[in-house]
């Protein structure tokens, strides 16, 4: 049977549709940061780790997310 032409896999345009967010808290204070914000893409398992503090407001977390993910 002859070989067929290879077809490239479909590239997803909206990769970060489904993701999960978690916090690693109660860490030792280093450079005035004691929390790690973990954002993980459920499809590709790509993760981003952002350092912050426990006193960060919700608005500041949104800014951190936008600037780092």
PyMOL commands that set and color helices and strands:
alter all, ss='L'
color gray80, all
select helices_A, chain A and resi 58-68
alter helices_A, ss='H'
color red, helices_A
select strands_A, chain A and resi 19-24+35-41+47-52
alter strands_A, ss='S'
color yellow, strands_A
deselect
rebuild
show_as cartoon
